[in-house]
Amino acid sequence: MNKNNAKIKFLLSDFLKTICIFFIATLLAFILVRVSALYDNIFSVYILAVALISVVTSGYKWGIFSSVLGIFSVNYFFTYPYYAINFVLAGYPLAFLSMLVISSIISTLTVKIKKQALLFAKREKQAEALHDMTKRLLTATGMDNIRTLALDYFSSSYDCSAIIYFGNPLEEQNYDMKLLSSKHEDILKQTTEQNVAQYCYTSSTIVGAETNCHAEAKGTYFPIYTENCVLGVVGLLSEKEHLSETLDFLGIMTSQLILAIERQNLFEKQQKILVETEKEKMKSNLLRAVSHDLRTPLTCIVLSATTLLENNLEKQEAPKLLNDIIQDAQWLIHMVENLLIVTRINNEHAIIKKQYEAVEEIIAATISKIKKRFPACQIKATVPDEFIMIPMDATLIMQVLINLLENAIRHSQSSEAILLNVIYTEQEAIFSVKDKGIGLTETQTIFDGIPVEKTGDAIRGIGIGLSICKSIILAHNGSISAENNKDGGATFRFTLPKGEDNYGK
């Protein structure tokens, strides 16, 4: 019904344009005759009117109509006997026929030129849209962004609603839509339309409205496919019957979408390979670190226990050996805890359960635990007055802080207080642990789990502990780094992204 009304309005508009131009031409002809009595110029006036009508109206019919109307007007208004139709006067039939032919040729040529101009403008617009789409798709990352960009361009290029299915339309229901009208959503979600999209997916052919296959459908569907497989389906729903004229261009736009999807799939595969490579590297380093860190405490426990059994020690020496055994056993327990955390983080099916936690509470709980292990240590903590809750796994983040503080206590070789500092930026919270000790010999690979090539209690555990810290922080989408201070000592720093909702923000 709306299409019929639009056609009627369009025809009425062309008719009114034709009548107005023809009326102005007739009026101008009367003025020329009255001013100069030049009847020979009347033909030129009407020929010009025919050309103008052909330009401002659509198709050939209005130009031909105005040509015939011009013949009758010249005969009726400007040929003797005036205000009467008479085609039998000597020479007039040939003149009128010549005018009709000339007017028709001009009308035809004008319409063709106009169509060529419109076609050129349309193709230029399509080329610009395709260039812009290609450029933006090349820089787009993530399937969601690619799908959103493609929907925008399909919808804007053809002034229609668009839907993109990734995968089988009936099985996966992984789709997104760009709607120009709210009623289009109900149409595209109809079972009949989804069945047509499914047929497009399985047959890899263009189907739907304005095609020879499933022409009863209201949308037009075309596949997103490569030589190896079908990636999905694009559907367009338009109230204008014009998609059949641009199926070739739709194919070009789809090919650009396919390139973007394949590039994203390749990028994701490369990232997965990099992650797997990093995991293998970490496992290798972890094994080296474990073998390094287990050897010393186990050896000490065995020696201390053997000494107690085989020798008659004085009373003051036995408690010292027992204390050494207890400390080494506690160190082994701590290492096992860290190993369990690594297993949890690196498990493919493991999910980090984040909850909003108050930073002040995490800092206080960490210091309380570290004080139980190292009662003599000095830690100065500074936290901003601003109250903010950060999404995190509290147990894991506390383990990171404990590892960093323990490393500073054991390996800095300094009795000065360790500084634990937290600052906030617009996007993240930054935690830092700073000591006044001897500093680091290597900052680039310190988080890779590579054991330090030294012996003794002073350096054991530094490799595996920091490797675990890195795994935990990366699992939280944060970053971790280490650097030597200009005034001596080292600073370990890690970041945690803020959530969308932050109390006190």
Number of C-alpha atoms within 10 A of each C-alpha: 5 8 11 9 9 11 11 11 12 13 14 12 12 18 14 12 17 22 13 13 19 23 13 14 21 20 11 15 24 16 12 16 15 11 9 8 12 11 15 10 12 20 18 14 18 27 24 17 25 30 22 19 29 28 19 16 21 16 18 17 14 22 30 22 15 27 27 19 16 26 20 18 20 21 20 17 16 18 18 13 12 12 13 14 15 15 16 8 10 8 9 14 13 11 14 19 13 13 20 20 15 15 27 24 16 21 30 19 15 21 22 16 13 18 15 12 12 12 12 12 12 12 13 12 13 18 13 12 17 18 14 13 19 19 12 15 22 17 10 18 16 13 14 11 13 19 22 14 17 26 23 16 18 24 21 15 14 18 15 21 25 29 25 26 24 19 18 20 22 14 8 10 12 13 16 15 21 21 19 16 10 9 9 19 17 9 16 23 11 10 11 14 21 20 14 25 31 22 23 28 28 15 12 18 15 25 25 25 21 19 15 10 15 19 14 15 22 20 28 26 30 24 26 25 17 13 5 6 10 19 17 24 27 26 27 26 27 19 12 10 11 11 19 12 10 11 14 11 15 18 15 12 20 20 16 19 21 18 15 24 22 14 16 19 14 12 14 14 12 12 12 12 12 12 12 12 12 13 14 12 14 22 17 15 20 23 16 16 23 21 12 21 24 16 11 15 22 15 12 17 19 12 14 18 16 11 14 16 10 8 9 10 13 8 8 8 11 17 13 12 19 15 12 17 20 13 15 20 16 14 17 17 12 14 18 13 13 21 17 11 19 21 14 15 19 16 10 8 8 10 11 14 10 12 13 17 15 16 20 18 11 16 21 12 12 19 19 12 13 18 14 10 12 12 10 10 16 15 19 12 17 13 15 12 9 11 13 19 21 22 20 23 17 19 11 19 19 18 19 24 23 19 22 22 24 19 20 26 24 16 20 22 15 15 13 14 16 22 19 23 17 20 15 17 9 8 12 15 19 18 20 20 22 26 28 21 21 15 21 17 10 12 14 10 11 20 23 23 26 22 22 17 8 10 11 8 14 14 17 26 26 24 25 29 27 22 23 27 25 21 22 25 19 16 16 20 10 18 17 20 15 20 17 20 16 8 9 14 19 22 22 21 19 21 22 22 19 21 15 9 12 13 13 9 10
